[in-house]
Amino acid sequence: MEYSYDVLAMGRSSIDLYANEIGAPFTEIKSFSAYVGGSPTNICVGARRLGLRTALLTAVGEDLVGDFVLNFLQREDIAVEFSPRKAGRRTSAFMLAIQPPDKFPIVPYRDNCADLELTIDDVRAAPVAASRALLVTGSGLSRQPSREATLYAATTARAGGNRVVLDLDVRAELWPDMRTYAAGIRSILPLTDVIIGTVEEVAAAVTPHDGEARERSAGAAIESAVATSVESPDAFGSALKDSVHELLAAGSAEALIVKRGAQSTVVFLKGGETIEAATFSVEVLNVLGAGDAFAGGFLYGYLKGWDWHRSARMGNACGAIVVTRHGCANFMPDEQEVLSFIQERGGF
């Protein structure tokens, strides 16, 4: 079948305001640079710069911020004609401080946001069947009507034999607790081919089955779960491996890819095989957006038919490049830059 697009990404978009004063606490920031953001939007831009044909299904408000987002995406040659304007809704915004090496505070402005108003009708108007892969995110499952629209899009893609890639993308501010997040993730697992997430996100997707977790805030639940996962003595943590096994057993995905920051990326296959891909050593300026850059690079390799290790290394290279830069979508590398970066460091 001839496809119009390699990737259709679905979900949130925003204007991201990154602090210009590197290292300054939030209270001492004097100015910001304006970029475009939102996990699926970032991934879409990253994949496009690598040469994939990409389309975006998001929603923005009838406001100047929406103009800002769509104008940038059009300049990037991303198909956005399927992304509606939502009357009475706002385009999302995020404000971000940069305090390397490990503090990157984020303040979200997503009340009354447009992208969570995507509907089944919006999905029907989008090129789901005409795209080789559909990328959806966990945050798209956090509210109606976006939840049913996301599930409908995944169902449509699977029915047409197209790939569905799920980025776990947990945003604590969108969920009342991690039981709700885990239930949302479980609803889409039978419709996925590949799952991508951090250690924290994998841990959050299988919250403890105890009464305390019901009352725990989303952020506290994530912190507790990931602490349990990384303290185990074996290579990847027995708790992490148990969580991965549970997620793979609950759905149809052939692989769950765990991003472990600077440590490595690990591909867990449904049959039990584990593939580890080393990361690249760089001087970190800003880790925000590294995972989205990874996903864009991984999709590039995955859709070219590369093996898991090579695809993950491509993703790692994209992430390594972006963490040296001020922002995310606006700073995604192109194909030649990434391939040269890998070759200069010993190849795949």
Buried (B, 14 or more C-beta within 10 A) or exposed (E): EEBEBBBBBBBBBBBBBBBEBEEBEBEEBEEBEBBBBBBBBBBBBBBBBBEBBBBBBBBBBBBEBBBBBBEBBEEBEBBBEBBBBBEEBBBBBBBBBBBBEEEBEEEBBBEEBBBBBBBBEBBEBBBBBBBBBBBBBBBBBBBEBBBBBBBBBBBBBBEEEBBBBBBBBBBBEBBEBBBBBBEBBBBBBEBBBBBBBBBBBBBBBBBBEEEEBBEBEBBBBBBBBBEBBBEBEEEBBBBBBBBBBBBBEBBEBBBBBBBBBBBBBBBBBBEEEEBBBBBBEBEBBBBBBBBBBBBBBBBBBBBBEBEBBBBBBBBBBBBBBBBEBBBBBBBBBEBEBBBEBBEEBEEB
